Amino acid sequence: MPAVRPRGAVDGDSPDEALAEALRSGPFHLALRTAVRRRGLALHRIQHRLAEQGLRVSVTSLSYWQRGERVPARSESVQVVRALEHILGIVPGALVRLLEPAHGGAAGGSRGARRYQELIGPATAVLRLLEQLDCPTEDRLHTVSQYEQVRVGRRRELWQREIQQFVRAHRGNVDRYVSIYEGDLGCDVTRVRIDPLDNCRLGRVRSDPAAALLAAELVFDRPLALGETQPFRYRITDGTGGECTEYVRGFRYPVSHYLLQVSFAPPALPVRCYRFTRRASDAPRRRVVQLPLNGYHSTHLAEQELGPGIVGLGWEWD
């Protein structure tokens, strides 16, 4: 994908802008936390105001809700959410809407998930690969945190990436994670190598050479129960594609922490690097912020409390 000249550094969103974005795209816990911070109320003060309206909820429950560890599900809990909208100065219905099945809330059980089609267009090839692995929607796990180290080679090609991931099961009896890899123009996915490094083994691998796509199972040692977590690490080695100008990661679910570091092999060093987001793969870049290239020939981005969508690093060659 051709590089786009960044617009330069931009200031962070204002509290009102951050809240508007969170209420628009969710998930519920991020919108609630953003609203609480914007209002500047401690949780015990919110609990007191709810009690004045005859609504009983513990500070612990409020804390769980805004961290995404629990979702209001009972009818009385939804009444509390409606009262929270008034206390926090939110348009009536804005928080409750995020609990509806279409937004992956309590009824849907997917905590603000977005479909593959929403992230990468029609996604026909991706869905076909997932169907071959018996997981057409892959909605059993979500990423809690992730660290990726990407290495760009001397020919400006995407050579290698190493992923350290921490996932939680939101459905029981899940024993694997499916990784999707899309190569750059000219990539030969039949030569791409996948190495499990920690707490996983390589399962089935399916590829679509025409689309430069590969789907691989990373299998755990045992099935996870609902709510259980699993750290694991693996490496993908490519080096078959052409000149690389960006690296992106799509998240279907909210993620608490994401760190991406891209290293470049001299003498092939970029003249400019920047961070950006996208709503979908075919959408324009948003929130473009220029980043420095350090003395170790690398740059990075660090994100917290990311909602579903795409985040990435881009760079320009001389």
C-alpha positions as CSV (number, residue, x, y, z in Angstrom):
1,M,0.0,0.0,0.0
2,P,1.6,3.4,-1.0
3,A,2.7,5.6,1.8
4,V,0.7,8.7,2.6
5,R,2.5,11.8,3.8
6,P,1.4,12.3,7.5
7,R,-0.4,15.4,8.6
8,G,2.1,15.7,11.5
9,A,1.5,15.4,15.2
10,V,-2.0,16.1,16.5
11,D,-3.2,16.8,20.0
12,G,-5.1,14.1,21.8
13,D,-8.8,14.1,21.7
14,S,-10.7,16.4,24.2
15,P,-12.8,14.7,26.9
16,D,-15.9,15.4,24.9
17,E,-14.5,14.0,21.6
18,A,-13.2,10.9,23.4
19,L,-16.6,10.3,24.9
20,A,-18.4,10.9,21.6
21,E,-16.1,8.3,19.9
22,A,-16.5,5.8,22.8
23,L,-20.3,6.1,22.8
24,R,-20.4,5.8,19.0
25,S,-18.3,2.7,18.6
26,G,-18.2,1.1,22.1
27,P,-17.5,-1.1,23.8
28,F,-19.7,-0.5,26.8
29,H,-16.9,-0.6,29.4
30,L,-14.8,1.9,27.5
31,A,-17.7,4.3,27.1
32,L,-18.6,4.0,30.8
33,R,-15.0,4.6,31.9
34,T,-14.6,7.6,29.6
35,A,-17.8,9.1,30.9
36,V,-16.8,8.6,34.5
37,R,-13.5,10.3,33.9
38,R,-15.1,13.2,32.0
39,R,-17.5,13.8,34.8
40,G,-14.8,13.6,37.5
41,L,-16.8,11.5,40.0
42,A,-15.4,8.8,42.2
43,L,-17.2,5.5,42.1
44,H,-18.4,5.8,45.7
45,R,-20.0,9.1,44.9
46,I,-21.8,7.5,41.9
47,Q,-22.9,4.7,44.1
48,H,-24.3,7.2,46.6
49,R,-26.3,9.1,43.9
50,L,-27.7,5.8,42.7
51,A,-28.7,4.9,46.2
52,E,-30.6,8.1,46.5
53,Q,-32.7,6.9,43.6
54,G,-33.3,3.5,45.3
55,L,-30.9,1.7,43.1
56,R,-28.5,-0.6,44.9
57,V,-25.1,-1.5,43.2
58,S,-21.7,-2.1,44.8
59,V,-18.6,0.0,44.0
60,T,-17.0,-3.4,43.1
61,S,-19.7,-4.0,40.4
62,L,-19.2,-0.5,39.0
63,S,-15.5,-1.1,38.9
64,Y,-16.0,-4.4,37.1
65,W,-18.3,-2.7,34.6
66,Q,-15.9,0.0,33.6
67,R,-13.0,-2.5,33.3
68,G,-15.0,-4.8,31.1
69,E,-14.7,-7.8,33.5
70,R,-18.5,-7.9,33.8
71,V,-21.4,-6.6,31.7
72,P,-24.7,-5.4,33.1
73,A,-27.2,-8.2,32.2
74,R,-30.1,-8.3,34.5
75,S,-33.1,-6.0,34.0
76,E,-32.4,-4.1,37.2
77,S,-28.8,-3.6,36.1
78,V,-30.1,-2.0,32.9
79,Q,-32.1,0.4,35.1
80,V,-28.9,1.3,36.8
81,V,-27.3,2.1,33.5
82,R,-30.2,4.4,32.6
83,A,-29.6,6.2,35.8
84,L,-25.9,6.4,35.1
85,E,-26.6,8.2,31.9
86,H,-28.4,10.9,33.8
87,I,-25.7,11.1,36.6
88,L,-22.9,11.3,34.0
89,G,-24.6,13.8,31.7
90,I,-25.0,11.4,28.8
91,V,-27.7,11.5,26.2
92,P,-30.5,9.0,27.4
93,G,-30.0,5.6,25.8
94,A,-26.4,6.1,24.7
95,L,-25.0,3.6,27.1
96,V,-27.9,1.2,27.1
97,R,-27.5,1.0,23.3
98,L,-24.0,-0.5,23.7
99,L,-25.6,-3.4,25.7
100,E,-27.8,-4.5,22.7
101,P,-26.8,-7.6,20.8
102,A,-25.7,-5.6,17.7
103,H,-23.1,-4.0,19.8
104,G,-21.9,-7.2,21.4
105,G,-23.1,-6.3,24.9
106,A,-24.8,-8.5,27.5
107,A,-27.2,-10.1,25.1
108,G,-24.6,-10.8,22.5
109,G,-21.8,-11.7,24.9
110,S,-19.0,-10.4,22.7
111,R,-18.1,-7.1,24.5
112,G,-18.2,-4.7,21.6
113,A,-16.9,-7.0,18.9
114,R,-16.8,-6.1,15.2
115,R,-17.2,-8.6,12.4
116,Y,-14.3,-9.4,10.0
117,Q,-16.4,-7.9,7.2
118,E,-16.5,-4.6,9.1
119,L,-12.7,-4.5,9.4
120,I,-11.5,-5.8,6.1
121,G,-14.4,-5.3,3.7
122,P,-16.1,-8.4,2.2
123,A,-13.4,-10.6,3.7
124,T,-14.4,-13.5,1.5
125,A,-11.0,-15.1,1.4
126,V,-10.5,-14.7,5.1
127,L,-13.8,-16.3,6.0
128,R,-13.1,-19.1,3.6
129,L,-9.9,-19.9,5.4
130,L,-11.6,-19.7,8.8
131,E,-14.3,-22.1,7.6
132,Q,-11.6,-24.6,6.6
133,L,-10.4,-24.5,10.2
134,D,-14.0,-24.9,11.6
135,C,-14.1,-21.4,13.1
136,P,-16.1,-19.2,10.7
137,T,-16.4,-16.4,13.2
138,E,-13.5,-17.1,15.7
139,D,-15.5,-15.5,18.5
140,R,-14.3,-17.6,21.4
141,L,-11.2,-15.6,22.5
142,H,-10.3,-12.0,22.9
143,T,-6.9,-10.4,23.3
144,V,-6.2,-8.7,26.6
145,S,-2.7,-7.5,25.7
146,Q,-0.3,-8.0,22.8
147,Y,3.3,-7.1,22.0
148,E,4.6,-7.4,18.4
149,Q,8.2,-6.9,17.2
150,V,8.4,-6.5,13.4
151,R,11.6,-6.6,11.5
152,V,12.0,-5.0,8.0
153,G,14.9,-6.4,6.0
154,R,17.7,-4.8,3.9
155,R,15.5,-5.0,0.7
156,R,12.8,-3.0,2.5
157,E,10.7,-6.2,2.8
158,L,8.7,-7.4,5.8
159,W,11.1,-10.1,7.0
160,Q,9.8,-11.2,10.4
161,R,7.4,-10.6,13.2
162,E,7.3,-12.0,16.7
163,I,4.1,-11.9,18.6
164,Q,3.6,-12.2,22.4
165,Q,-0.1,-12.4,23.2
166,F,-2.3,-12.8,26.3
167,V,-5.8,-13.9,25.6
168,R,-8.9,-14.6,27.7
169,A,-11.7,-17.1,26.8
170,H,-15.2,-15.6,26.7
171,R,-16.6,-19.0,25.8
172,G,-15.7,-22.3,27.4
173,N,-13.7,-25.3,26.0
174,V,-11.5,-23.3,23.6
175,D,-8.0,-24.7,23.1
176,R,-6.5,-22.7,20.2
177,Y,-6.1,-19.3,18.6
178,V,-6.2,-18.7,14.9
179,S,-3.7,-16.2,13.5
180,I,-4.4,-14.5,10.2
181,Y,-1.4,-13.3,8.1
182,E,-1.6,-11.1,5.0
183,G,1.6,-10.7,3.0
184,D,2.7,-7.7,1.0
185,L,2.4,-7.5,-2.8
186,G,4.5,-10.4,-4.3
187,C,4.4,-12.5,-1.1
188,D,4.6,-16.3,-1.6
189,V,2.6,-17.5,1.4
190,T,3.7,-21.1,0.6
191,R,7.2,-20.1,1.8
192,V,6.1,-18.3,5.0
193,R,7.3,-20.0,8.1
194,I,5.4,-20.1,11.4
195,D,7.3,-21.1,14.6
196,P,5.5,-21.6,17.9
197,L,7.8,-20.3,20.7
198,D,6.0,-20.5,24.1
199,N,2.9,-22.1,25.4
200,C,1.5,-23.3,22.1
201,R,2.1,-25.7,19.2
202,L,1.4,-25.3,15.5
203,G,-1.9,-26.9,14.4
204,R,-3.5,-26.8,10.9
205,V,-2.3,-24.2,8.4
206,R,-4.4,-23.0,5.5
207,S,-3.4,-20.6,2.8
208,D,-4.8,-18.7,-0.2
209,P,-1.8,-17.8,-2.5
210,A,-3.8,-15.6,-4.8
211,A,-4.9,-13.4,-1.9
212,A,-1.5,-13.7,-0.1
213,L,-3.4,-14.9,3.0
214,L,-2.5,-17.5,5.6
215,A,-4.4,-18.8,8.6
216,A,-2.7,-20.9,11.3
217,E,-3.8,-22.5,14.5
218,L,-1.8,-22.0,17.6
219,V,-2.9,-24.8,19.9
220,F,-2.8,-24.7,23.7
221,D,-2.0,-27.7,25.9
222,R,-5.5,-27.9,27.2
223,P,-9.0,-26.3,26.7
224,L,-9.6,-23.0,28.5
225,A,-12.7,-22.6,30.6
226,L,-14.8,-19.5,30.5
227,G,-12.8,-16.5,31.8
228,E,-9.4,-18.4,31.8
229,T,-6.4,-16.7,30.3
230,Q,-3.4,-18.0,28.2
231,P,-0.1,-16.3,27.4
232,F,1.7,-17.6,24.2
233,R,4.3,-16.5,21.8
234,Y,5.0,-17.3,18.1
235,R,7.0,-16.0,15.2
236,I,6.2,-15.6,11.5
237,T,9.1,-15.3,9.0
238,D,8.4,-14.1,5.4
239,G,10.8,-12.0,3.4
240,T,9.2,-13.0,0.1
241,G,7.2,-9.8,-0.6
242,G,8.1,-6.5,-2.1
243,E,8.8,-3.1,-0.5
244,C,6.8,-2.7,2.7
245,T,5.5,0.7,3.7
246,E,3.3,-0.1,6.7
247,Y,2.3,-2.6,9.3
248,V,-1.2,-2.8,10.7
249,R,-3.1,-4.8,13.3
250,G,-6.8,-5.3,13.3
251,F,-8.7,-5.9,16.6
252,R,-12.2,-7.3,16.5
253,Y,-12.5,-6.9,20.3
254,P,-11.3,-4.2,22.7
255,V,-7.7,-4.7,23.9
256,S,-6.2,-3.3,27.1
257,H,-2.6,-3.0,26.0
258,Y,-0.9,-3.1,22.6
259,L,2.8,-2.4,21.9
260,L,4.2,-2.5,18.3
261,Q,7.9,-2.0,17.6
262,V,9.2,-1.9,14.0
263,S,13.0,-2.3,13.4
264,F,14.8,-1.6,10.2
265,A,18.0,-3.2,8.9
266,P,20.6,-0.6,7.7
267,P,21.2,0.7,5.2
268,A,17.5,0.6,4.4
269,L,16.2,3.2,6.8
270,P,13.0,5.2,6.4
271,V,13.0,9.0,6.3
272,R,9.7,9.4,8.2
273,C,7.6,7.2,10.5
274,Y,4.1,7.7,11.8
275,R,1.2,6.1,13.7
276,F,-2.3,6.0,12.4
277,T,-5.7,4.3,12.9
278,R,-8.4,3.2,10.5
279,R,-12.0,2.2,10.9
280,A,-11.5,-0.5,8.3
281,S,-8.8,-1.6,5.9
282,D,-10.2,0.4,3.0
283,A,-10.9,3.5,5.1
284,P,-8.7,6.6,5.2
285,R,-6.0,7.0,7.8
286,R,-7.1,8.9,10.9
287,R,-5.2,10.4,13.9
288,V,-1.9,10.4,12.1
289,V,1.0,11.2,14.5
290,Q,4.6,11.4,13.4
291,L,7.0,9.2,15.4
292,P,10.8,9.3,15.8
293,L,13.3,6.7,14.5
294,N,15.6,6.1,17.4
295,G,19.4,5.3,17.5
296,Y,18.7,1.6,17.3
297,H,16.9,2.0,13.9
298,S,13.4,1.3,15.4
299,T,10.2,3.1,16.2
300,H,7.2,2.0,18.2
301,L,3.6,2.8,19.3
302,A,2.0,2.0,22.6
303,E,-1.7,1.9,23.0
304,Q,-4.1,1.4,26.0
305,E,-7.8,0.6,26.0
306,L,-8.1,0.3,22.2
307,G,-11.6,-0.2,20.8
308,P,-12.2,-2.5,17.9
309,G,-10.6,-1.3,14.7
310,I,-7.2,-1.0,13.0
311,V,-4.0,0.6,14.3
312,G,-0.7,0.7,12.6
313,L,2.7,2.2,11.8
314,G,3.6,3.6,8.4
315,W,6.8,4.9,7.0
316,E,8.3,6.6,3.9
317,W,11.4,5.6,2.1
318,D,13.8,8.1,0.6
